[in-house]
Amino acid sequence: MAAAEAPINDIYNYFWQEFQSISIEHYDRESNQVAHILAGEAISWKVLRIWVDELSSFILESLINDLTMFANQ
C-alpha cells in the first residue's frame, strides 16, 4: 500500500465498521467518465464551482454515456 493511500483506507475502515457487509467493485475509467471528466475539469479551474440546480452540459453528457455503458454491461 502506498503512503498516500493509508489515510484513505483508515477513513474507509472507520466507516465500514458500521455495516454488516460491504461490496467493492472496480470499474474502468471508460465506465465512469463523469468522475474522470470532473477530476480533469477541477484541476484546470482556478475558482470554486458549485452546481445547485442545473448540471453543466459536459457533466450531463458524461452521465448519460456512463449510464448507457453501465446498462449494457
Buried (B, 14 or more C-beta within 10 A) or exposed (E): EEEEEEEEEEEEEEEEEEEEEEEEEEEEEEBBBBEBBBEEEEEEEEEEEEEEEEEEEBBEBBBEBBEEBEEEE
